[in-house]
Amino acid sequence: MVSPQVESTSDAHPDAFNEVEVLVVGAGQAGVAMSEHLSRFGIRHVVLERGRIAERWRSERWDSLVANGPAWHDRFPGMEFADVGPDGFPTKDQVAGYMSAYAEKFAAPVRCGVDVTKVRRADGRRGFFVESSEGTYLAEFVVSATGAFQTPAIPPLIPAQPGITQIHSSSYRNPHQLPAGAVLVVGAGSSGVQIAAELQRSGRQVYLAVGPHDRPPRAYRGRDFVWWLGVLDKWDASTPPLGAEHVTIAVSGAGGGHTVDFRALATEGIVLVGRASSYADGTVGFADDLAQNIAAGDTNYLGLLDEADAYVTRNGLDLPEEPEARMLAPDPECVTTPIRELDLAAAGVTSIVWATGFTSDYSWLPIGTLDERGRPLHRRGVSPESGIYFLGLPWQSRRGSSFIWGVWHDAKHVADHISIQRSYAAYRPNLDSAAVTSPITRLEAVTLGGEIDR
Ligand SMILES: Cc1cc2nc3c(=O)[nH]c(=O)nc-3n(C[C@H](O)[C@H](O)[C@H](O)COP(=O)(O)OP(=O)(O)OC[C@H]3O[C@@H](n4cnc5c(N)ncnc54)[C@H](O)[C@@H]3O)c2cc1C
């Protein structure tokens, strides 16, 4: 749920505050990338993190999670994973360790254990007062890098009741955590399919509610799908395909990586059902959309194979043909004659895992930064409220924006913008021209990809 933005009633300037030029909120991958780019520009900044660096990878993901992309791809440009081969899939702890090591590499000024509670414009002077658990800061620029996956979203479908444990995927750790019995997993994106498969392997009866999804092949003709999305220029797509804005991607790096195959999951014993859509008297109702969702996922899968084949032909690449990738098994019975209702008690379901995504709460930011639904207003991360920036938003500038490598490029853009703005602010007529770098010089340097003197 989105909390309304409320302007602070205490507009008085605080008696004591720390001054900093840029304050970054959050030290996940977005905050670390932001800090690196600000450091390159020599811009004084601090990163405030309520937990530890990459806290979400440490404490808000399940034990067996590995990155969805291989180590050569899902990383920042300036450093490889030390403990995983390039084609391996780093564990969640290796991703967290990588982020900490990266921050250490350039001595990122991260202050851990500091919660930011409010940002308000400092009336009558440049910048913002930032209230935090360690006091107030005055910052000229504030970058919100608090993540796109903040608040677990559970649809209000099934009331809390004795005998049924309901948790969100961000609270799921491993099968031992759940009481004995069958499990209903709702949502079949990357989290839902991986959690369902793990629960099934642990000996549970699992029901998996499958909604609309994209289902890229893990690899095709000897190349991982992240490579295909790269050469086909899909990571850089600036807007989601029409109608696919909220479609989740079912992909997995688990067990060395494999294509998510719903038919294979059914063969292993998972009962696939349609979207969970209703609940009454202990019975969950499922939409009549299972076959349609599986078919749409197939279309997405086969479409990528077609585009990959066309790319191979056009460029005369010597990549081994893989006709077997196009052979889809027949639909299992649970797809051809789907269950439309599940009496939880009769089926022995004692747990429900909601892999239904996240919402975000930016109500701590100043008025003017969010739309009426609480979503960030921005152009490539630059807020209309001058001095406020966002980083790590899905589709902030491209499809890759919320992924590890993509956020690095968005951070570069935001740092450029801050650098140009501070140059304008620093400009004084009649000053020795050497004293202030012209914003135009900066623009040229940025355009040419050059480094700017600190
Ligand atoms: C299950 C799952 C698997 C994923 N796997 C991959 C993958 O394999 N590859 C990939 O590229 N991407 C993956 N992603 C997507 C994305 O990379 C991660 O979600 C990543 O954590 C986002 O990084 P971030 O820095 O934008 O946000 P976060 O990691 O959420 O970091 C935000 C930080 O801000 C802190 N914070 C929040 N509010 C405050 C506050 N008010 N004051 C102070 N600190 C605050 C939080 O503690 C947190 O540490 C995955 C996402 C999920 C949910």
The ligand as a Gaussian input file, in Angstrom:
#p B3LYP/6-31G(d) Opt

LIG

0 1
 C       14.511000     -12.663000      -5.739000
 C       15.258000     -11.694000      -6.585000
 C       16.324000     -12.136000      -7.357000
 C       17.038000     -11.238000      -8.162000
 N       18.063000     -11.716000      -8.906000
 C       18.763000     -10.860000      -9.695000
 C       19.857000     -11.316000     -10.494000
 O       20.169000     -12.489000     -10.487000
 N       20.544000     -10.432000     -11.243000
 C       20.219000      -9.107000     -11.258000
 O       20.878000      -8.316000     -11.950000
 N       19.159000      -8.651000     -10.536000
 C       18.439000      -9.486000      -9.762000
 N       17.377000      -9.014000      -9.033000
 C       16.945000      -7.618000      -9.212000
 C       17.843000      -6.592000      -8.497000
 O       19.161000      -6.764000      -8.929000
 C       17.816000      -6.729000      -6.993000
 O       16.515000      -6.592000      -6.531000
 C       18.679000      -5.700000      -6.264000
 O       18.660000      -5.992000      -4.901000
 C       18.222000      -4.260000      -6.469000
 O       19.241000      -3.417000      -5.995000
 P       18.972000      -1.936000      -5.520000
 O       20.252000      -1.386000      -5.016000
 O       18.247000      -1.181000      -6.559000
 O       17.956000      -2.110000      -4.333000
 P       18.097000      -2.946000      -2.978000
 O       18.972000      -4.107000      -3.118000
 O       16.705000      -3.145000      -2.509000
 O       18.870000      -1.916000      -2.049000
 C       18.234000      -0.830000      -1.422000
 C       18.901000      -0.631000      -0.087000
 O       18.336000       0.529000       0.511000
 C       18.197000       0.305000       1.890000
 N       17.145000       1.215000       2.341000
 C       15.848000       1.191000       1.959000
 N       15.178000       2.201000       2.541000
 C       16.075000       2.872000       3.300000
 C       15.988000       4.036000       4.150000
 N       14.839000       4.701000       4.299000
 N       17.112000       4.444000       4.778000
 C       18.305000       3.771000       4.614000
 N       18.424000       2.692000       3.832000
 C       17.332000       2.255000       3.165000
 C       17.856000      -1.164000       2.013000
 O       18.212000      -1.677000       3.267000
 C       18.683000      -1.775000       0.875000
 O       19.934000      -2.262000       1.313000
 C       16.666000      -9.870000      -8.195000
 C       15.584000      -9.430000      -7.417000
 C       14.887000     -10.325000      -6.617000
 C       13.731000      -9.815000      -5.792000

